[in-house]
Amino acid sequence: MNFNKLTIKASEAIQEANNICINQKNPQITTPHLLYAMLEQADGYLPAILKNLKANEEQIKAETIMLIDKLPKTTGNIESSISKELEEILTTSEQQMQKMGDSYITTEHFFLALLKVSSDTKSMLEKLGISYDSTYTTILNMRNGEKIQDNNPEVSLEALSKYGKDITQLAQEGKLDPVIGRDEELRRLMQILSRRTKNNPVLVGEPGVGKTAIIELLAQQIIKDDVPDMLKHKKIIELDIGALMAGSKYRGDFEERMKAILKEVEKSDGNIILFIDEIHMVVGAGKTEGAMDMANMIKPALARGKIKVIGATTLNEYRQYIEKDGALERRFQPILVNEPTKEDAIAILRGIKPVYETHHGIKITDDAVLSAVDLSSRYITDRKLPDKAIDLLDEAAARVKMRVTTMPEEILQLEKQIHTLEIEKQAILKDQENIKNS
């Protein structure tokens, strides 16, 4: 096999398999070492494959460790060599590369080879319901027609799944809290998204007024098909800028990731809408010496209408970062999100009350809702509704639940006093005994 044909991640997997072999004092590098190396790989592609296969990654890890533990061990200086079994895997990986029309061998090809060549590793994976045919089909579907043409493809494959969160999927699974009100802001949001140009809204409002909740409401409306035809069947993906920047220490790393995301969004033909919370962070994000920041990377795509972006930020940060960049500001349409009135906040809390009742396992009265809004408005002046009222309700519910399920504080204090007195009693008795004996 030509080792120059390995991708960066594939080379790292071989090296890590060798390290595992040495640490375990095994004489030969074999298939469980390679599989475990791929499972533990940072930003590796195998976990994404297993997720799409609906396989239990932790169970596979545990079974792989058991296979490694069964391997023979040696003493003294260890100079590991590649086993015949692993040599066959490497040869089969090259065949898989050719079969898929790729130019480089990836960790995908390694995994397919592990499912092709007879071994204890193959038997273990098949026992857990992972077959060659289903894995091959899954990989092709995940690639969406892409071929591997360079030695660092993992950065571009499934970029959105690595650095984004599908809010519409969460809405489909019922994992989002119900959103009450905000009809005016929602209509304005859908109106801007339906425009031919300048169709990138940015929600501007103070922290805690419910900007992200409006995006969640839009996702819920999309799932219900209660949106204009232009927005039906769209996906809203929240971009995690922190994850996008993490580990991008070398020049070009951030740009590669960002280009992969933009390419994936453009290929969706308008079916993906990006949501960037704290969108002011795109100004300067990823900028190093001689590199472009994120804002300059998305401007051309926004100008051509190739991507749609929803942003959220505060008024001060919008003025400080977005308005100062004229080219960026022209691409966005601001939507002012004001703090809801007390009446609106009460309606919002009544809407989400069942979620908190289920979470805490207690009944929340309507008086508690009214008090949460009233008291938070009166005494918590540095924060905004409905966030501060929700926090108050959540905190009160948690305290009540603690009182119900744990021993009252008064009894705990009395028990502590009894324990202290018992220690003092024992000390006095011991002193008296010592006096008698002396």
C-alpha positions as CSV (number, residue, x, y, z in Angstrom):
1,M,0.0,0.0,0.0
2,N,1.2,3.5,-0.8
3,F,1.3,5.4,2.5
4,N,1.5,8.7,0.6
5,K,-2.1,8.2,-0.3
6,L,-3.3,8.4,3.3
7,T,-5.2,11.4,4.5
8,I,-4.0,13.3,7.5
9,K,-6.6,11.7,9.8
10,A,-5.8,8.2,8.4
11,S,-2.1,8.7,9.1
12,E,-2.9,9.9,12.6
13,A,-5.1,6.8,13.2
14,I,-2.2,4.5,12.2
15,Q,0.2,6.3,14.5
16,E,-2.2,6.3,17.4
17,A,-2.9,2.6,16.8
18,N,0.9,2.1,17.2
19,N,0.9,4.1,20.4
20,I,-2.0,2.0,21.9
21,C,-0.1,-1.2,20.9
22,I,3.1,0.0,22.7
23,N,1.1,1.2,25.8
24,Q,-0.6,-2.1,26.1
25,K,2.7,-4.0,25.5
26,N,1.3,-5.9,22.6
27,P,3.8,-7.3,20.1
28,Q,1.8,-6.4,17.0
29,I,-0.5,-3.6,15.8
30,T,-3.8,-5.2,14.9
31,T,-7.4,-4.4,14.0
32,P,-8.7,-3.5,17.5
33,H,-5.9,-1.0,17.9
34,L,-6.9,0.7,14.7
35,L,-10.6,0.8,15.5
36,Y,-10.1,2.2,19.0
37,A,-7.7,4.9,17.5
38,M,-10.4,6.0,15.1
39,L,-13.1,6.0,17.8
40,E,-11.0,8.3,20.0
41,Q,-9.9,10.6,17.2
42,A,-10.6,14.3,17.7
43,D,-12.8,15.7,14.9
44,G,-12.8,12.1,13.4
45,Y,-15.4,11.0,10.9
46,L,-16.2,7.6,12.4
47,P,-18.4,8.9,15.3
48,A,-20.5,10.7,12.6
49,I,-20.9,7.5,10.6
50,L,-21.9,5.5,13.8
51,K,-24.4,8.2,14.7
52,N,-26.0,7.9,11.3
53,L,-26.1,4.1,11.6
54,K,-27.8,4.6,15.0
55,A,-25.0,2.5,16.6
56,N,-24.0,2.7,20.3
57,E,-20.5,4.2,20.2
58,E,-19.8,3.6,23.9
59,Q,-20.7,0.0,23.6
60,I,-18.4,-0.4,20.6
61,K,-15.6,1.2,22.5
62,A,-16.1,-1.1,25.5
63,E,-16.1,-4.2,23.2
64,T,-13.0,-2.9,21.4
65,I,-11.2,-2.5,24.8
66,M,-12.1,-6.1,25.7
67,L,-10.6,-7.3,22.4
68,I,-7.4,-5.4,23.1
69,D,-7.2,-6.8,26.6
70,K,-7.3,-10.4,25.1
71,L,-4.3,-9.7,22.9
72,P,-0.9,-11.3,23.9
73,K,1.5,-9.1,25.9
74,T,5.3,-9.0,25.9
75,T,7.9,-7.7,28.3
76,G,11.1,-5.6,27.8
77,N,11.6,-3.2,25.0
78,I,8.7,-3.2,22.6
79,E,9.1,-2.8,18.8
80,S,5.7,-3.3,17.5
81,S,5.1,-4.5,13.9
82,I,2.0,-4.6,11.7
83,S,0.1,-7.9,11.9
84,K,-0.9,-9.8,8.7
85,E,-4.5,-9.0,9.6
86,L,-3.8,-5.3,9.6
87,E,-1.8,-5.6,6.4
88,E,-4.9,-7.1,4.8
89,I,-7.0,-4.2,6.2
90,L,-4.7,-1.7,4.6
91,T,-4.7,-3.4,1.2
92,T,-8.5,-3.7,1.3
93,S,-8.7,0.0,2.3
94,E,-6.9,0.9,-0.9
95,Q,-9.4,-1.2,-2.9
96,Q,-12.3,0.6,-1.2
97,M,-10.7,3.9,-2.2
98,Q,-10.6,2.8,-5.8
99,K,-14.2,1.5,-5.6
100,M,-15.5,4.8,-4.4
101,G,-13.5,6.8,-7.0
102,D,-11.4,8.6,-4.4
103,S,-7.8,9.8,-4.6
104,Y,-6.8,9.3,-1.0
105,I,-7.4,6.6,1.7
106,T,-9.5,7.9,4.6
107,T,-10.7,6.5,7.9
108,E,-13.9,5.7,6.1
109,H,-12.0,3.2,3.9
110,F,-10.4,1.7,7.0
111,F,-13.8,1.2,8.7
112,L,-15.2,-0.4,5.5
113,A,-12.1,-2.7,5.3
114,L,-12.7,-3.7,9.0
115,L,-16.2,-4.8,8.0
116,K,-14.8,-6.7,4.9
117,V,-11.9,-8.7,6.3
118,S,-12.6,-11.6,8.6
119,S,-11.4,-10.9,12.1
120,D,-12.6,-10.7,15.7
121,T,-13.2,-7.0,15.2
122,K,-15.5,-7.7,12.2
123,S,-17.4,-10.3,14.2
124,M,-17.9,-7.9,17.1
125,L,-19.2,-5.1,14.9
126,E,-21.6,-7.4,13.1
127,K,-22.8,-8.7,16.5
128,L,-23.7,-5.1,17.3
129,G,-25.7,-4.8,14.1
130,I,-23.1,-3.0,11.9
131,S,-22.8,-4.5,8.4
132,Y,-20.6,-3.6,5.4
133,D,-23.6,-2.9,3.1
134,S,-25.4,-0.5,5.5
135,T,-22.2,1.3,6.3
136,Y,-21.2,1.7,2.6
137,T,-24.7,3.1,1.8
138,T,-24.6,5.5,4.8
139,I,-21.2,6.9,3.8
140,L,-22.3,7.5,0.3
141,N,-25.4,9.3,1.6
142,M,-23.4,11.4,4.0
143,R,-21.0,12.4,1.2
144,N,-23.8,13.6,-1.0
145,G,-21.7,12.8,-4.2
146,E,-18.5,14.3,-2.9
147,K,-15.2,12.5,-3.8
148,I,-12.0,12.6,-1.7
149,Q,-9.5,14.7,-3.8
150,D,-7.1,16.0,-1.1
151,N,-5.4,14.7,2.1
152,N,-7.5,16.7,4.5
153,P,-11.2,16.0,3.5
154,E,-12.5,15.4,7.0
155,V,-12.6,19.2,7.6
156,S,-15.2,19.5,4.8
157,L,-17.3,16.4,5.1
158,E,-20.3,16.9,7.3
159,A,-19.1,20.3,8.4
160,L,-22.5,21.5,9.4
161,S,-23.1,18.5,11.6
162,K,-19.8,19.2,13.4
163,Y,-20.2,22.9,13.9
164,G,-23.9,23.4,13.8
165,K,-27.2,22.3,15.6
166,D,-30.3,21.6,13.6
167,I,-33.1,23.6,15.4
168,T,-35.8,22.2,13.1
169,Q,-34.8,18.7,14.0
170,L,-35.1,19.6,17.7
171,A,-38.5,21.0,17.0
172,Q,-39.5,17.8,15.2
173,E,-38.4,15.7,18.2
174,G,-40.4,18.0,20.6
175,K,-37.2,19.1,22.5
176,L,-38.0,22.8,22.3
177,D,-40.0,24.7,24.9
178,P,-43.3,26.2,23.7
179,V,-43.1,29.8,22.6
180,I,-46.0,32.1,23.4
181,G,-46.6,35.5,21.8
182,R,-44.0,37.3,19.6
183,D,-46.4,37.1,16.6
184,E,-45.4,40.5,15.3
185,E,-41.7,39.7,15.4
186,L,-42.3,36.3,13.8
187,R,-44.3,37.8,10.9
188,R,-41.5,40.3,10.3
189,L,-38.9,37.6,10.4
190,M,-40.8,35.5,7.8
191,Q,-41.4,38.6,5.6
192,I,-37.7,39.4,5.4
193,L,-36.7,35.8,4.8
194,S,-39.2,35.8,1.9
195,R,-37.6,38.8,0.1
196,R,-35.6,38.4,-3.1
197,T,-32.7,40.5,-1.8
198,K,-31.6,41.7,1.6
199,N,-33.3,38.7,3.0
200,N,-31.1,38.2,6.1
201,P,-32.8,39.4,9.3
202,V,-31.0,40.1,12.5
203,L,-32.9,40.2,15.8
204,V,-31.7,43.1,17.9
205,G,-32.6,43.3,21.6
206,E,-31.3,43.3,25.2
207,P,-30.2,40.0,26.7
208,G,-33.1,37.9,28.1
209,V,-35.9,39.4,25.9
210,G,-36.3,36.1,24.0
211,K,-34.4,36.5,20.7
212,T,-33.5,32.9,20.4
213,A,-37.0,31.9,21.4
214,I,-38.3,33.6,18.2
215,I,-36.0,31.4,16.1
216,E,-37.3,28.3,18.0
217,L,-40.8,29.5,17.3
218,L,-40.0,29.8,13.6
219,A,-38.6,26.2,13.6
220,Q,-41.8,25.0,15.3
221,Q,-43.9,26.8,12.6
222,I,-41.8,25.2,9.8
223,I,-42.5,21.7,11.3
224,K,-46.2,22.5,11.5
225,D,-46.1,23.8,7.8
226,D,-47.6,27.1,9.1
227,V,-45.2,29.3,7.1
228,P,-45.2,30.9,3.6
229,D,-44.5,28.4,0.8
230,M,-41.0,29.9,0.4
231,L,-40.1,28.7,3.9
232,K,-41.7,25.3,3.8
233,H,-39.3,22.3,4.5
234,K,-36.4,24.6,5.3
235,K,-33.8,23.7,7.9
236,I,-32.5,26.1,10.5
237,I,-29.0,25.3,11.6
238,E,-27.5,27.2,14.5
239,L,-23.8,27.8,13.9
240,D,-21.5,27.3,16.9
241,I,-18.7,29.9,16.4
242,G,-16.8,28.6,19.4
243,A,-16.6,25.1,18.0
244,L,-15.7,26.5,14.6
245,M,-12.7,28.4,16.0
246,A,-11.6,25.7,18.5
247,G,-8.3,24.2,17.5
248,S,-7.9,26.3,14.4
249,K,-4.3,27.3,15.5
250,Y,-2.7,27.0,12.1
251,R,-3.2,29.5,9.4
252,G,-5.9,28.4,7.0
253,D,-7.7,26.0,9.4
254,F,-10.6,28.4,10.2
255,E,-10.9,29.4,6.5
256,E,-11.1,25.7,5.5
257,R,-13.9,25.0,8.0
258,M,-15.8,28.1,7.0
259,K,-15.5,27.4,3.3
260,A,-16.8,23.9,3.9
261,I,-19.8,25.2,5.7
262,L,-20.6,27.8,3.1
263,K,-20.2,25.2,0.4
264,E,-22.6,22.8,2.1
265,V,-25.2,25.6,2.6
266,E,-24.9,26.7,-1.0
267,K,-25.3,23.1,-2.2
268,S,-28.6,22.9,-0.3
269,D,-30.1,25.2,-2.9
270,G,-31.6,27.5,-0.3
271,N,-33.0,24.8,2.0
272,I,-30.7,25.6,4.8
273,I,-30.9,28.9,6.8
274,L,-28.0,29.6,9.1
275,F,-28.7,31.1,12.5
276,I,-25.7,32.9,14.2
277,D,-26.4,33.9,17.8
278,E,-24.2,36.8,18.9
279,I,-23.6,37.6,15.3
280,H,-21.4,40.6,16.2
281,M,-18.7,37.9,16.9
282,V,-18.3,37.2,13.1
283,V,-16.5,40.6,12.9
284,G,-12.9,39.5,13.6
285,A,-13.7,35.9,14.2
286,G,-10.9,33.6,13.0
287,K,-8.7,36.6,11.9
288,T,-5.0,35.9,12.2
289,E,-2.0,37.4,10.5
290,G,-2.7,37.3,6.8
291,A,-6.1,35.7,7.2
292,M,-9.7,36.8,6.5
293,D,-12.2,37.1,9.3
294,M,-15.6,35.4,9.2
295,A,-17.5,38.5,8.2
296,N,-15.4,39.0,5.0
297,M,-15.9,35.3,4.1
298,I,-19.7,35.5,4.3
299,K,-20.1,38.9,2.6
300,P,-19.7,37.6,-1.0
301,A,-22.1,34.7,-0.4
302,L,-24.7,37.1,1.2
303,A,-24.3,39.5,-1.7
304,R,-24.9,36.8,-4.3
305,G,-27.9,35.5,-2.3
306,K,-26.3,32.1,-2.1
307,I,-26.9,31.8,1.6
308,K,-29.5,33.0,4.1
309,V,-28.5,34.0,7.6
310,I,-30.5,35.0,10.7
311,G,-28.5,36.8,13.3
312,A,-29.1,37.8,16.9
313,T,-27.3,40.4,18.9
314,T,-27.8,43.3,21.4
315,L,-28.4,46.9,20.3
316,N,-25.1,48.1,21.6
317,E,-23.1,45.4,19.9
318,Y,-25.1,45.9,16.6
319,R,-24.1,49.5,16.6
320,Q,-20.5,48.8,17.7
321,Y,-19.7,46.0,15.2
322,I,-22.3,45.6,12.5
323,E,-23.2,49.2,11.7
324,K,-19.5,50.2,11.5
325,D,-19.1,47.6,8.7
326,G,-21.1,49.2,5.9
327,A,-20.9,46.3,3.5
328,L,-22.0,43.8,6.2
329,E,-24.8,46.1,7.5
330,R,-26.3,46.4,4.0
331,R,-26.8,42.7,3.9
332,F,-28.9,42.6,7.1
333,Q,-32.4,43.8,8.0
334,P,-32.7,44.6,11.8
335,I,-35.8,43.5,13.7
336,L,-36.1,45.2,17.1
337,V,-37.1,42.8,19.8
338,N,-38.4,44.8,22.8
339,E,-38.9,43.5,26.3
340,P,-42.4,42.1,26.7
341,T,-45.0,43.8,28.9
342,K,-46.0,42.2,32.2
343,E,-49.1,40.9,30.6
344,D,-47.2,39.3,27.8
345,A,-44.6,37.9,30.2
346,I,-47.4,36.3,32.2
347,A,-48.8,34.7,29.1
348,I,-45.3,33.4,28.2
349,L,-44.8,31.8,31.6
350,R,-48.3,30.2,31.6
351,G,-47.3,28.7,28.2
352,I,-44.1,27.1,29.5
353,K,-45.4,26.2,33.0
354,P,-46.2,22.6,32.0
355,V,-42.6,22.0,30.9
356,Y,-41.3,23.1,34.3
357,E,-43.9,21.1,36.1
358,T,-42.8,18.0,34.3
359,H,-39.1,18.7,34.9
360,H,-39.5,19.4,38.7
361,G,-42.4,17.0,39.3
362,I,-44.4,19.5,41.2
363,K,-47.5,21.6,40.5
364,I,-46.9,25.3,39.8
365,T,-49.9,27.5,40.7
366,D,-51.0,30.5,38.7
367,D,-50.3,32.7,41.7
368,A,-46.7,31.6,41.5
369,V,-46.6,32.7,37.8
370,L,-48.0,36.1,38.7
371,S,-45.7,36.6,41.6
372,A,-42.6,35.6,39.5
373,V,-43.4,38.3,37.0
374,D,-44.4,40.9,39.6
375,L,-41.4,40.4,42.0
376,S,-38.8,40.1,39.2
377,S,-40.0,43.3,37.6
378,R,-39.9,45.1,41.0
379,Y,-36.6,43.8,42.4
380,I,-34.5,42.6,39.5
381,T,-34.0,45.8,37.6
382,D,-30.8,45.0,35.8
383,R,-32.3,42.2,33.7
384,K,-35.2,41.8,31.3
385,L,-38.5,40.0,31.1
386,P,-39.3,37.2,30.4
387,D,-35.9,35.7,31.2
388,K,-35.7,37.0,34.8
389,A,-39.2,35.8,35.6
390,I,-38.5,32.3,34.2
391,D,-35.3,32.1,36.3
392,L,-37.3,33.1,39.4
393,L,-40.0,30.4,38.7
394,D,-37.3,27.8,38.0
395,E,-35.4,28.6,41.1
396,A,-38.5,28.5,43.3
397,A,-39.6,25.2,41.8
398,A,-36.1,23.7,42.4
399,R,-36.2,24.8,46.1
400,V,-39.7,23.4,46.7
401,K,-38.6,20.1,45.1
402,M,-35.6,20.0,47.3
403,R,-37.7,20.5,50.4
404,V,-40.1,17.7,49.4
405,T,-37.4,15.2,48.5
406,T,-34.7,16.0,51.2
407,M,-34.8,16.2,55.0
408,P,-35.8,19.6,56.3
409,E,-33.0,21.9,57.2
410,E,-34.2,22.2,60.8
411,I,-33.9,18.4,61.3
412,L,-30.5,18.4,59.7
413,Q,-29.3,21.1,62.1
414,L,-30.7,19.1,65.1
415,E,-29.0,15.9,63.9
416,K,-25.7,17.8,63.5
417,Q,-26.1,19.1,67.1
418,I,-26.8,15.5,68.4
419,H,-23.7,14.3,66.5
420,T,-21.6,17.0,68.1
421,L,-22.9,16.3,71.6
422,E,-22.2,12.6,71.1
423,I,-18.6,13.3,70.2
424,E,-18.3,15.6,73.3
425,K,-19.9,12.9,75.5
426,Q,-17.4,10.3,74.3
427,A,-14.5,12.7,75.0
428,I,-15.7,13.4,78.5
429,L,-16.2,9.6,79.3
430,K,-12.7,8.9,78.0
431,D,-11.2,11.7,80.2
432,Q,-13.1,10.3,83.3
433,E,-11.8,6.8,82.5
434,N,-8.2,8.1,82.2
435,I,-8.5,9.9,85.6
436,K,-9.7,6.7,87.3
437,N,-6.8,4.7,85.8
438,S,-4.2,7.2,86.9
